[in-house]
Amino acid sequence: VLAVMLNGPDADGESYAFNFVFTDLDETHSLALENAVIQHRVDQPYSDANATIRITHALFLKMLIGNAGVRDILLSDEVSLEGSTIDLVSFFALLDPPDEVFNIVTP
């Protein structure tokens, strides 16, 4: 399980929509940010998305956990982007890095 946290105060007033097409899974996952809340949907892409990103799932996970930087990903031959690179980078800047010692269940 990968838990990604949104920095709520920084996200206040921000609004984005993105489509992530995972080329190795043949799936589209869409994220929308509004009122500091992220909504997720599967195989229902936003027609008015800020950007659509085609990427492998493995490479996307490496980016989220910090093993690959956003700039490295955007310059990779394995990734294609349609739409606003600036909006995508701004969105990822709102995410806090994952906490490796996050307790899901405590005694």
C-alpha positions, 0 to 999 in steps of 0.5 A: 500500500502506498499512502501519499499525503496532500499538503492541505494548506498549500492545496487550498484554492488549487484545482487540477485534473489529470489523466494517468494512462498506465501503458503497461496495465492498459488502464487510465486513472484520473485524479482531480484536486478541488477544495484540497481533496483528491478524487480518483476514478478509473477508466473515466478520463477527464475531457478537460484535464490539465494534462494526460500522462502516458507512463508505465505503472512501475515508473510512476511508483518510482517517482512517487516514492522518490526513486525518480525525480519529476524532471527525470520522468518528464524527460524520459523517452518512456513518458509522453505528456499532453497538456500543461507540464507546469500544472503537473509539476505544481500538482506534484509539489503539493504532495508530501513525500510518503512516510516509510514508517506510517503505522496502519495498525497500532497495538 
